[in-house]
Amino acid sequence: MKIVILTGAGVSAESGLGTFRDKDGLWTQYDLSDVATPEGFERDPVKVHDFYNARRANAAQADPNAAHFALARLAERHSGEVVLITQNVDGLHELAGQEAIHMHGALSRAKCAVCDAKWDAPLRMTATDPCPSCSKPATRPDIVWFGEFPEYMDEIEAHLISADLFVAIGTSGQVYPAAGFVAKAARAGAATLEINLEPSDVSGLFDDHRHGSASEIVPIWVDEVLGPPDSS
Ligand code: APR
């Protein structure tokens, strides 16, 4: 059974990293048009770098939680294919030992706004840092901003239409194209499960729902999929 999983900020909430749209979420503290759009970066690159430097420092202090570790265990022990797509830009899935398709980029990566070269980001970045490839002072976070096209979409679409089970964990279902993944997987015949603190904007499109905190619910669900320890 091929399992395709999509995670959002809710899977990292219990690692101490904020979500975006919950009470006190990032988008209640910052105007996303200032810090998560190309226009905002054009207007004030210092503000954008300050925002991502703070998030990078936070993420560097965070540890994976039981949900991240359970998903890594599933990938390791499930007899079928497990594909993890994340909207998150923290590296907690990788820290838990699991590869993830980062459709919104990663805090750990930098890129050049002129020549598009990419490299490992230092903890603190400034817009005047020279690009290692073209030397232009045009460094930006390698994050997909609103109005930009998410990465790896061809690969992601191929996984969605070949999934037997699609599971969304910790996402509000408010941002496309990720919010449309459940419909695409379901249309191609996948069973669908939503694991979230509360119903998301696309809850009605899922066959099954488990509402509660990811660090509690995900390990239970993974144990059910893997069966009792001696059976997998
Ligand atoms: N366990 C499970 N779910 C949780 C938990 C938790 N401990 N805490 C919060 N949640 C759920 C919330 O109920 C909410 O539905 O996680 C979801 C987080 O939603 P958002 O804050 O909108 O985050 P996300 O869905 O990842 O946002 C998608 O929007 O701003 C962009 O690029 C950004 O990748 C992000 C995208």
Residues whose N, C-alpha, C, O or C-beta is under 5 A from the ligand:
A	BS01	APR	G8 A9 G10 A13 E14 T19 F20 R21 D22 Q87 N88 H104 G170 T171 S172 G173 V175 N196 L197 E198 S200 G212 S213 A214
